[in-house]
């Protein structure tokens, strides 16, 4: 079986269930709502005159708001990617999958490609929420929406890339942790609690900040170039952040390492 046919088969598995569009719908509402709230709160402040306002460049406020697509919405492609892999074990479809295509490495690569495509789609959907709602609120407040700014469209492209990589990380995690409940707990616990705490703590000292920039969330923010978390002054150090392409390589490296470990530790074993 060619990699193209294998990828089509993986896409068919995802599209035959309703979970992909349910998660997408929840994501666009969630991201859009937060972007609208942020635009309303910070768009209504005089950031240049109010000494109590966060240290945000008013000319770049729209970029911070639009970046919520990845800064907040990245958990959704990770969840879908993990579910796409763990569902094979839960519903015992790995056996017929490997009988149809005994090249297990090819199956895993095809699953990663399929989820990267869907992750990119999730990026577009998340941007519909963040840019659509954020721009509407900013325009209503008489603020610059930046829709005619090239930096905005660079951010859009990087968000799509970041969400694609997050989906691949989800597949890699689901391969390493085939138990669906355990994988979901790990995703939610790490993304919502563990990593935010680690990022906050790492910002205290310069040497920890150098290590913290290689956390997946930090790498994703570096790839996109903007994040509501780092731009509000919560994490201020003198450490030079990763370049956007370095952030992308870190995310890809995490997916590759976890996926390879999962392949040899789990997928190479006999399937019952």
Buried (B, 14 or more C-beta within 10 A) or exposed (E): BEEEEBBBBBBEBBEEEEEBEEBBEEBBEBBBBBBBBBBBEBBEBEBEEEEEEBEBEBEBBBBBBBBBBBBBBBBBBBBBBBBBBBBBBBEEEBEEBBEEBEEBEBBBBBBBBBBBBBBBBBBBBBBBBBBBBBBBBBBEEEBBBBEEBEEBEBBBEBBBBBBBBBBBBBBBBBBBBBEBEEBBEBBBEBBEEEBBEBBEEBBEEEEBBEEBBBBBBBBBBBBBBBBBBBBBEEBEBEBEBBEBEBBBBBBBEBBBEBBBEBBEEBBEEEBE
